[in-house]
Amino acid sequence: MTVPTWVKDAVFYQIFPDRFFNGTTENDPPNLEPWGSSPTIQGFQGGDLQGIAQKLDYLTDMGITALYLNPIFLSPSTHRYNTTDYYQIDPKLGRLDDFKQLLSQAHQRGMRVILDGVFNHCSRGFFAFSDILENQAKSAYKDWFHIRKFPIDAFSPGDAEDYVAWWKYKSLPKFNTDNPAVRHYLLDVARYWIDFGIDGWRLDVPNEIDDDAFWHEFRRIVKQANPDTYLLGEIWDGNPRWVGDQHFDGLMDYPFREAVLGLVNGTWDVRKYQARIDQILHAYPPENILSQYVLLGSHDVERALTMCGGSTSKLRLAVLLQMVHPGAPAVYYGDEIGLTGGKDPACRGAFNWDEKSWNWEIHNWTKNLISLRHSHPGWRTVAFTFTHQLDDQGCVAFTRGEGEQRTLVVINPQGNSKHITLDCSYMGWTDGTTVRDALMQQEYVVHQNALQLNLPAYGALLLER
């Protein structure tokens, strides 16, 4: 199976293009909403591709090695999940040359770029659907969609009744991927952008195209174009069906997010947390475990700091658990400076480039852990074992890596400090062995095969020889 080896070493950064940085006012749409104003469903704030390119040095300094961009193709909306033209960059984001320059500058920095692929549905302005609206039952494209009856009504209020649409939104007509012409069109799009130079696709709601043959052919086409292409599926429940040589290299790991936020917020006890993590780590073959996209936030969920009740300490612990986990950790733009926001569209606020407003504790913590991940090969393997020594105390200990590369991770997800005695004989640490915390550089000496450790509330240690 062709799984790109670069993914296990990657640290991703997800960007919602309209809200990251406005690099040029030349492509600003009319009626632009003020940068940093409360995000609305339809309002634009002016972020663009030049803006992303101008901030690549910031991302490189953070240790980011891969970008995931929300949709960038022509669309009437801010989110662009209703594509009008799959071959045209949205002019509000820039020109094709702007994207070419962004790719080139990212690749020069050793940074990969994957795009959002929305192949289940399109916009009402997509050429084939537009032809149906114009010609109704006489349209040559009527079999490109699931039409229930003519004439179709695509604009009056209410749910879609005359045709199948994603979640019954009239603005999102669903493709008929059983139609060979539709399959050919979509697969050509997928191949075109791989040939253009992108490094992968994040596939939007791929389970809505419930067709193994389609995805097998999709995989064959893009891997033929570039075997190093990363195929990432948006599958919320982590169903293993969607992972492997017939489907995707990895999935967006929402089950991990649920477990970590449950633990730090006290709604999950340590046994439930450890059981879920074990389940996740045994759900897929090792190469696919290392290709998981390990997230705490995205454009579809409340921001991480908001989910942590505004607690920097809780978020710090969540970020640590993310960065030591197998797979590719992914930072959602702005989470590293403490942006807050509830459900869509509030989670899509503009990045505040006024550094005085940043939560520097979160920023520096995230940057440091990314650096530690890059310098610890053992964290980029599947070797992960819970010790279960501290379950009764409400704490968690686990090892990452093998042999001399092992790290002993000890965390306290409680709101009060803990003194613990940790048997470390299984680590091969004999009496008199000095170990160091990679976070704070404090040293500890093994006595009677154990370590005496004080853990503050929501504290953690990364112990190694």
N, C-alpha and C positions, 0 to 999 in steps of 0.2 A: 504494500500500500504506500502511496506517495503522500507522506505527511511532511510539510516543510520543516526542516530542522531549525530554522531561524526563530520560529514562534516560541519555543521553550525558553529562549534567551531574551525575548522581547519584553519591553514595558510599553504598553499602549497608552495613548492619550486620545480620548474621544472629543471631537469638536462639532458643535452645532454651529454651522458656518455663519449664520446671521448674527450670532451673539458673541463671537470671539474677539475680533478686532476689525475696525474699519480702516483698511489700508489706503483707500482712495475714495474721494467723494464723487468721482466721475460716473460711477455706476450706481449711485444711490437712487432708489426709487422715490417717486413723489410721496408726500405725506409721511415722511420718515418719522417714526416715534423717537423721542429722545433716548440716547444711549443710557442704559441703566434704569429706564423707567420700568414699571411693572409690566412683565411680558403679557401680551395678549395673544389670542389664538391666531389672528390674522395679521398683526402688526409687524412691520419690518424695522430693524434698528441699524442696519447698514454694514454688518460684518461681511467680509468678502475673502476671496482667495489670496489677493495681495496682502490682506491683513494677516492671514495664516503664515504666508511666506516671511513676512517681516518679523514674526515672533518665533521663527525656528531656532534662533540662538537661545531664547529663553527656554524653549523645550529641550534643547540639547543640554543646556546647563542643568536642567532638572534630572537628566538621565533618561529622557524619553527616547525610545528607539523605533516606535511605530505609531502611525496615526490612523485612526478610524474616523472618517468624515461622514456625517449624516448626508442625505441626498444633496447632490449639487447640480442635477439636471433641470432643464427648463420646467417650471411649474408655477402655478398661480399662488401658491401658499408659502408661508414661512418655513414649514417643516419639509415641504417638497416630497412628501410621500405620495402625492398625486402627480405623476410624471406626465408632461405633455410631449416631450421629445427626448428620447433616451440617448440621442447622439449630439445634443446641444447643451453646453454649459449654460446655466441660467445667467442671462446678462446682468442680473442684479448682483451676482457673485463675481462676474468678470468674463473674460473671453477664453477661448480654448488655449490661447498662448499663455494666459495667466496660469491655467492649470498645468500646462506643460512646464512652465518655469517653476511652479511649486513642486512638481514631481522631481525635476532635475535638482533643485536645491535641497530637497529632502534626501534624495539618494546620495548626493555628494556628502551629506552628513552621516551616511549609513542608516538612514531612517526609512522604514517602509511606509507605504500608504495603501490602505484598503478603503474601498467605497461601499456605500449602502446600495444594495441591489433590490429594487422593489419590482418583482416580476409576477406578483399575484394579481395586482390591479394597477390602474393608471388613472389619469384625469379624464374628465369629459371632453377636454380639448385635444386629447390624443387623436391622431389623424383618422384612425379606423373608427373610433367611437363618434367622432365629429361627422364622419361620412354617414353613419347610421342615423344620427340626429337630422341630417339634411335629407336623406333619401329613404329613411325608414325601411320598410320591408324590401325595397328594391336595392338596398345597399349591397355592394359586393363583399362587405365586411361583416354582414350580420351574423356569421358563424364564428367571428372572432371573440364573441362574448356570449353570455348565457341569457338570451332574450326570451322572456316568458310570453310577451304579447306585444303587438303593434297596435296603434302607434305608441312609442315609448315617451314617457314624461320624465325628464331628467332634472328639472329645475324648480318645480313647485315644492312647497314645504312638505315635510313628511318623509317616511322611509321609502326606499326603492322598492317598487312593486312590479314594475314591468321588466326588470332585469336583475340579475344577481349582482350585488355589490358588497364590498367588504363591510361587515357589521351593518349592512343595509344603508350605508351612507350613499346617497345619490352621486356624490362627487367622486366615488371610488369604484367604478365598474370593474368587475372581476373578469380577467382574461379566461377564455376557453382554451386551456393548454392541451386539450385533446385534439385540437385542430392543428394539423401538421404545419400550416402556414404560420400560426402563432408561435409554435415551438421553434420553428426555423428563425423567426424574427427575434425572439428573446435570446436564443442561443448565439445568434450573430452579435447581438448587443454585448453579451457576456464576453465573447471572444474579442470583439473590437477593442474594449477598454483594457483587456489584458495585453493585447498586442501594443496598445498605446503606451503601456508601461506601469499600470497599477499592479500592486502586489497581492491583491486578493479582493474577495467580495464578502461583505457581511450581508447575509440573505434575510430580508425582512419577511416575517410570518411564513416561512417555507412550508410549515405544516398545512397551510391553507391550500397549497398545491400538493394534495395528498396522492402523489403519483411517484412511486419509486423509480419507474423507468425514466421519467422526466429528469429527476435529479441525478440519476446514474449517467445519463447523456450529458447533462450540464457539467458534471464533474469531469467526464472524459474530454469534453471539448476544451475546458479551461486548463486542465492539466496537460493536455496535448500542446496547448499554446505555451505554457510555462509550468513545468512540474513543481516549481517552488511556489506556486499560487496557494494562498491560504483561503480556505472556504470555511466560513463561520456562520453557523445557523442560529437564528433567534428562536430557540425552543425553551420556553420558560420552565418546563417541568423536568428538564434534563433527560428526557426519554432516550435510552441508548439506541433505539431504532434509527435515530438520525445521525449516528456517528459511525464512520467506517468508510470502506472503499466504494460503497454505493451512494454515499451521501456527503457528509461534511467532515472536515478535519477536527473541528471542535465546536462547542456550543457556548453561548453566553451563559455563564454559570450563576443564574439567579438563585438556585438552591443554596449555593455557598453564601451569597449575600443574605438570604433569609436566616441562615444558621448563625452567621457572625453577628448580625444586628440583634438577633434574638438573644445571643449570649451576653453581649455587652449591655443590653438594656434590661437584662434580668428576667425576660419572659421565657427563656429556655434555660434549664439547668445544664450543668456540665456533661452529664451523662447523655442527655438528648442531643446536645451539640456534637459530642464525640461520635455518637452513633450515626448522625447525619453525615458528618465529614467522612467517616469510614465508608458509608454507603456511596458517597460521591466518588471516592478514590478507588472503589472497586467496580464501578459501573461500566468502565470502558477499558480497552487495551492501553498499555502504558504510553504508547506514542500519542494516543488521543488525550489521555490525561494531561500530558504536557502541552497539548494544543488547545486546552480550554481557555476561554477568555474570562478571567477572574475579576469580577467587578463589585464595587460597592454602590455605584450610582450610574445612572444613564438618563437619557432624555425622556424615558417612560415612567420614571419612579421619583419619589421624593428624594431630595438631596441627602447625602450621607449625614451631614451635620444636623440637618433637620430631623432625620430619623433617630439621631442620638440625643434629641432633646436639647440641642445647642451645647452639649458637653464636649469640650475639646478633649478631655481625658478619655472618654468613651471612644471618640473617633480615632484618637491616636492608637488605641488598642486594636480597633477594627483594621486600621491601615497596616499595623504590624502583622496581624494574622493574614491579611491579604498578601503582603510582600513575601512571606515565608511559605506560601502555599504553592503546590505544584501547578503548573500552567503559566499563562501570561497575565500578570496583573494589569489592570486597566484603570487609569485615572480619568474621571469625567471632568471636563474642563471646569476650572474654578473650584472644584472640591478641595484642591491643594491650598487655596487661600481662604477657605472658610465660607464660600458662598452658601447661602441657605435658599430654600424654596420647597414648597409643597408639590402636589401633583401637577401634571401637565395642565397649563403652560408655565406654572410658577417655577418649575425646575429647569426652565430654559432661559434664565435671566442672563443679562450681559455680563461679561467678564469685566471686573473693575480694575483698570490698570493703574489706579492711584495706589501706590504701594503703602501709603500711610493707612489705608483701609484694610490691609491684609491681616489675616490671622497668621502671624509669622511663626507661631509655635507649630501650627499644623503644617505650614509650608516647609519649614526646616526639617521637621520630623519626617515628612513624606520624602523629601529629597535625600535625607540621610539613609532611609530604609531602601530607597531605590539603589543608592550607591552600594549599600551592603549586599543587596541582592546580586548586583553585577559582580561583586567580588567574592561571592560564595557559590561555587559551582554545585555544591550539595543541595542548595535550595532549588536548583533547576533540574532536579531529578525527581523520580516518583517515590524515593525512599522516605517514608513518613510513618512513624509508629507512636501511638499514644502509650504512655506508661501506666495510666490509671492509678498512680500512687496517691494522687491528691484529690480524688473524686469526693471523698467524704468531707474535705475542707472547702469544697466549692472552687477549687483551682484546677488548672490543667497543665500537664507536662507532656511534651512529645519531642521526638528526635527528628531531625531533618538531615538527610545525607547519609553517607556510609563511611566507615573507617575513620581516617584522620580528618575527613571533611565534615564530620558530624557536628551539628549544633543541637544543644539541649535547650528547647524553648520552654520557659515557665511563665505562666500568666495568671494574674488574679483578676477575674472579671467582676469582683465584688466591689461594693461601694465603701468598704472599710479595709484597713491594712491587715496583712496576714504574716505571721511568722511560721515558716514551714521547715521541716526536716526532710530532706530529699535524698533517698538512697541512690547513689550513682555508681554502684559497683558494676552494673550492666554496661556502663559506658567505658569500663576499663580504667576508671580514675581511682587509683589506689591512694591510701593515706599519704598525705603530704603533697599530693598533686595540686598545683595551682591552676585555676581556671579563670577566665576573664569574661566579663559581660561585654559583648560587642557594641552595645548601645552606649554605656557610660564609662567603659574601660575599667570598671572596678574589679578588683581581684578577690577571689575566694579560695580558701584552702580546704581540701577534703580531709575530714577527721572522722575516724571510725566508719569509713566507707560512705559518708554522708556529707551533705552541705547544709549549713544553717543559713537560711535565707529570709530576709525581710522584704516583703512585697507591698508597696503602697496600693491604695485603691486604684483599680484599673491599670496596675503596673505590670511590667514584663521584664524578663531577663533573657538574653540570648547568650548562653554559656558555651564556651569552647576552650580547648587547650591552647 
